[in-house]
């Protein structure tokens, strides 16, 4: 069991949810799918509602070639260089 107080746990969760992802609008990224394949995308912005539902940090990404957008976990994004 953790020695952290509920306030400390909440503070850590807020810091994680509000962390700067290192991406800015328009950055080209790779989005990893469930099979481990990477697809090109463009970072649009953070999904501010992610913390409301207990999920980890996520972001909006558009896929220009597929003409679609999705919300993805930040852990699935890597910069395209």
C-alpha positions in Angstrom: 0.0 0.0 0.0 1.2 3.5 -0.8 2.2 6.0 1.9 0.9 8.8 -0.2 -2.0 10.9 1.0 -5.1 11.3 -1.2 -4.0 14.9 -1.8 -0.6 13.7 -3.0 -2.1 11.1 -5.3 -4.5 13.7 -6.8 -1.6 16.2 -7.3 0.5 13.6 -9.2 -2.5 12.7 -11.4 -3.1 16.4 -12.2 0.6 16.9 -13.1 0.5 13.8 -15.4 -2.8 15.0 -17.1 -1.4 18.6 -17.5 2.1 17.5 -18.7 3.4 19.2 -21.8 3.5 16.5 -24.4 6.4 18.1 -26.3 4.2 18.4 -29.4 2.6 21.5 -30.8 -0.2 22.0 -33.3 0.8 21.0 -36.8 3.7 18.7 -35.7 4.0 15.6 -37.9 3.9 12.4 -35.8 3.9 8.7 -36.1 0.8 7.0 -34.5 1.4 3.4 -33.4 -1.6 1.0 -33.8 -2.5 -2.1 -31.8 -0.3 -4.2 -34.2 2.8 -2.1 -33.6 2.6 -0.5 -37.1 3.2 3.2 -37.4 1.0 5.5 -39.5 1.6 9.2 -40.3 -0.5 11.8 -38.5 -0.5 15.4 -37.6 -0.8 16.5 -33.9 -3.8 18.8 -33.4 -3.9 19.3 -29.6 -4.4 17.7 -26.2 -7.6 16.0 -25.3 -8.4 18.1 -22.2 -11.3 15.8 -21.2 -9.1 12.7 -20.8 -8.6 13.3 -17.1 -12.3 13.5 -16.4 -12.9 9.9 -17.3 -9.8 8.4 -15.6 -7.9 7.8 -18.7 -4.2 8.7 -19.3 -3.2 11.7 -21.3 -4.4 11.7 -24.9 -4.3 13.9 -27.9 -6.2 14.7 -31.1 -4.4 13.5 -34.3 -5.5 13.8 -37.9 -4.5 11.4 -40.7 -4.5 13.4 -43.9 -4.1 10.5 -46.2 -7.0 8.6 -44.7 -9.1 11.8 -44.3 -9.9 11.0 -40.6 -9.1 12.1 -37.1 -8.9 10.2 -33.8 -8.1 10.6 -30.1 -5.0 8.6 -29.2 -2.9 8.0 -26.1 0.2 10.2 -25.9 2.2 7.0 -25.4 1.3 6.0 -29.0 2.8 9.1 -30.5 6.4 9.7 -31.6 7.8 12.6 -33.6 8.4 12.2 -37.4 11.7 13.6 -38.4 
